[in-house]
Amino acid sequence: MSKTLRDEINRLHAHVCSGLADPIRILILYRLANAKFNVTELSNTLEIPQPTISRHLKVLRERDMVQAEREGQSVFYTLSDNRIIDALDLLRGVLAGSLESQGALAQSVGDSPKQQGE
């Protein structure tokens, strides 16, 4: 494996993967997929305490996943890049496929001749 690829993977892990390492941050990203919100609105719609939302938004800002824009007294957040949602959707598809395969395997084990003869 080339050093360049290894370095890129390390940066990817440090920058993107660590930003997605908490389910609350993923919920925030999905909420911001189609509209801008301030901390209070995110807190209300996600039913998560405001300090928790603020802490997670800080992590997402540091990783350039969200942008903050001041409008008067409020700060509104938007996605920095809509491809983040595409990537999350792709990962959800991989998970769904894996769960489907596991379910099919469990079903085939449940249908085994040994269990049918008992």
Protein Blocks (a to p, Z undefined) as FASTA:
>chain_A
ZZklmmmmmmmmmmmmmmmmpfklmmmmmmmmmoccdfklmmmmnopafklmmmmmmmmm
mnopaccddehjbccdddfblklmmmmmmmmmmmmmmmmmmmmmmmmmmmpmklmmZZ
